[in-house]
Amino acid sequence: MADEVKKEAPANFKVTIDNITIEVTPGTTILNAARQIGGDVTPPAMCYYSKLQGSGGKCRTCLVEVAAGSAADPRPMPKLVASCRTNVMDGMVVKNITSEKVTDARNGVVEFLLINHPLDCPICDQAGECDLQDLSYEHGKEGTRYEFKRRTFEKEDIGPYIQLHMTRCILCYRCTYVADQLTDQRVHGILDRGDHAEISTYISKAIDNDFSGNMIDVCPVGALTDKTFRFKNRVWFTRPVDAHRDCPTCCGKVTLWQRGDEVLRVTARKDEWGEVQSYDGKPGWICNACRFDKKKTSDWVIEGPTAINRHSVISQGHYEGLQKPKETIAEIMGGRDPKLLMDIHSISDVNKVALSELPGPATSKTFENGK
């Protein structure tokens, strides 16, 4: 075997992104190289999802400027490129937040994404954890220049667990990749072309496979939402905790969203980029049984509070180690508990309603006489 020539691993490439130089393996995209640096250096991504093959290259929010193509050919690329689809070269120099061209282009992309997007944030279940909200806050404008009627679609029922709002869809294709790569048979996809393109099923067929709920987790906007959680609470009023169970179908590692001791919804655990976490090199997708059927705390082994970015509205009141302010009302009111002074729940019976057990959205009738 001495005659065999050992193949040496290719040398790492040096790439400079916003004046920060790192070494990455050949074949790494600019976006993933920037993610190794982290922070504001990382371009936003609405369609790219590292756990889904073929994703990326559709939303154009991750555009960057390549000031130098490589050490061998230092000429700049003539146009902005999608960082999720462009591999790094040795000696490449990339500008993201340090480029005015990128900022201007990203502002324009966000304006296009919002042209047909409805102002549903006050009623949308995705509010508070919506990638498009964050993107529009950073790059959006106060008003719109669009003068024409916005695109709308008729409501379509695609099953008992998932609500489709096509008017909110930005056609990122993530949900179709989930169905293609996680299930044996996909029954939905992109129909029509151009301004008429929409996500739909074949002849209004219901989506009922065991992993269909993961379509909700990958959707960056409120186009696909959880019917069992619909209109029942706001995410910033809930407390996310990590939990697990022995599940024969999936990894069983989830995030429980609780209000008190009640589990309002169950989602897959996500990393800092909003993607499902990986375990033993495999994505931690969860099955529908864990997501929709296990809504009791006793069904799970609680591990502890979920780590949420402190800048997120979800983290309100959930900081670890946060000292609660001293309650002074009891001292002022002669030792009486402030809850006794302002407790209306004994009359309204609002705490006697188990929101997670409701078959549909909570309405005013839900709280009549505590029923």
Secondary structure, 3 states (H helix, E strand, C coil): CCCCCCCCCCCCEEEEECCEEEEECCCCEHHHHHHHHCHHHCCCCCCCCCCCCCCCCCCCCCEEEEEECCCCCCCCCCCCEECCCCECCCCEEEECCCCHHHHHHHHHHHHHHCCCCCCCCCCCCCCCCCHHHHHHHHHCCCCCCCCCCCCCCCCEECCCCEEECHHHCCCCCHHHHHHHHHCCCCCEEEECCHHHCEEEEHHHCCCCCCCCCHHHHHCCCCCEEECCCCCCCCHHHCEEEEEECCCCCCCCEEEEEEECCEEEEEEECECCCCCECEECCEECCCCHHHHHHCCCHHHCEEEEECCCCCCCHHHCCCCCCCCCCCCCHHHHCCCCCHHHHHCCHHHHCHHHCCHHHCCCCCCHHHHHHHC
